[in-house]
Amino acid sequence: MTSLPKVSSRTVADIMTPRVETLSPGDTVKDAANMMIDSHVSTIPVVDGYQQCVGMLSRTDLTEMFLKEDDALAHALDTDRLSMEWLNRSLDTSDSRTVGELMNDQVVAIGGDQSLHVACQKMVDSQIHHLPVVDNENHLVGIISTFDIVKAVADT
């Protein structure tokens, strides 16, 4: 337990991922699915033309979109068991739905100078696994996930 105080004194900026793939609200759902597959991520921040974080799109958002459209599939599968590859193959190339239609626009963000304790508390309170890291003007500067926090604990 001696390593936990070292971890709790670190800031979000110490362990966040600074280079983040992003989407814009006008990107297609197909583009989003491809980006998640190619980048091996389950959540992508959505930014506007000023690089301000205006939403988050997750694999769960995409999965729920399909489950709403297919009652039989919804009863047969739960969202954690669907793969992004299946979702991507299921998307029609002519599908015109956009990220802006599907994203969660209730962004719970955090500043890089905040403690890991504050990040953990925000994740628990909001029941989420990713926090976009923003500067004072809400510009996206990184992302922190529960995996980043677990890795920081394991590395100490």
Stockholm file with secondary structure:
# STOCKHOLM 1.0

chainA/1-156         MTSLPKVSSRTVADIMTPRVETLSPGDTVKDAANMMIDSHVSTIPVVDGYQQCVGMLSRTDLTEMFLKEDDALAHALDTDRLSMEWLNRSLDTSDSRTVGELMNDQVVAIGGDQSLHVACQKMVDSQIHHLPVVDNENHLVGIISTFDIVKAVADT
#=GR chainA/1-156 SS CTHHHHHHTSBHHHHSBCSCCCBCTTSBHHHHHHHHHHHTCSEEEEECTTCBEEEEEEHHHHHHHHHHHCHHHHHHCCGGGCCHHHHHHHSCTTCCCBHHHHSBCCCCCEETTSBHHHHHHHHHHHTCSEEEEECTTCBEEEEEEHHHHHHHHHHC
#=GC SS_cons         CTHHHHHHTSBHHHHSBCSCCCBCTTSBHHHHHHHHHHHTCSEEEEECTTCBEEEEEEHHHHHHHHHHHCHHHHHHCCGGGCCHHHHHHHSCTTCCCBHHHHSBCCCCCEETTSBHHHHHHHHHHHTCSEEEEECTTCBEEEEEEHHHHHHHHHHC
//
